[in-house]
């Protein structure tokens, strides 16, 4: 997995060998994102102290919210789909 320090600034859609990030998605803090992962429109990942991991080929669907803290880290496995419903 690659470590991506991200900010709340507007980011263009990123498509590459590592993962896909929609332009309206937000990565706040340092998040571990696996190759082939998709973070869709409006999704928010808030990671305090590198406490969120998104597995390879997983998808955070539209408007999903994931929050992790050092006391309660969040790990989303490989080939997992997480959505608002």
N, C-alpha and C positions, 0 to 999 in steps of 0.2 A: 504494500500500500504506500501511496505517496502522502507526504504531509503537506498540507496547503494552508499557509497563513492567509486568511482572506479578511476583507474589510466590508463595511456596510456601503461602500461606494457603488455606483451603478457599474455593473459589469456586463460586457457584451456576452452573447451566447458563446460558450466555449465548447468546441467539439474537437476531440483529439483522441489519441490512443489511451488516455487515462480515464476521462469521464466527460459527461455532458452537463453543462450548467446553463439553465435558462437565464435570459437577461433580467427577468424580474425576481429571480431566486436570490436569497441572501445567505451567505456563510459568515457567521459572526464568531470570531475566535479561530483557533487552530483545530482543524477537523481532519481526521484520517479518512481519505476517500479511495476506495478500491478501483481498479481498472474496469472500465465499461459501465460504471455507475451512472445513473441519470438523476439529476435534481431538476424537477419540472417547475413550471411557471408558478410564482407566488410561494414556493416552498421556503421555509426558514429553518436554518440549523444554527443553534446557539450553543457554542461549546466553551465552557470555562475550564482552562487548564488542559486542553487537549482531550476532553472527556467524551467526545463523540466519534464513533467509528462507523463508517458505512461500507459494507462488504462489496466485493467485486460483483458486478452485473446486477446490483440492486437498484431499486427505483423509489425515489420519494416523489409521489404524485402531486398534482396541483394542490396548492395551499396547505400542504402537510407542514406540521411544526414539530421539530425535535429539539429537546433541550437536555444537556448533560452537565453535571457538576462533578467535582472531584469526589464528593460524598456519594453521588448517584450517577456513575458513568452510564452512557447509553451505547450499546453495541447492536448494530443491525447486521444480521448475517448475510452471507452470500446468496444471490439470487432471490432476494426478498423484495416484496412490493409493499410499501407503506403509503396509505392514502387517507384522505379526510373522512372517508365513510367506511 
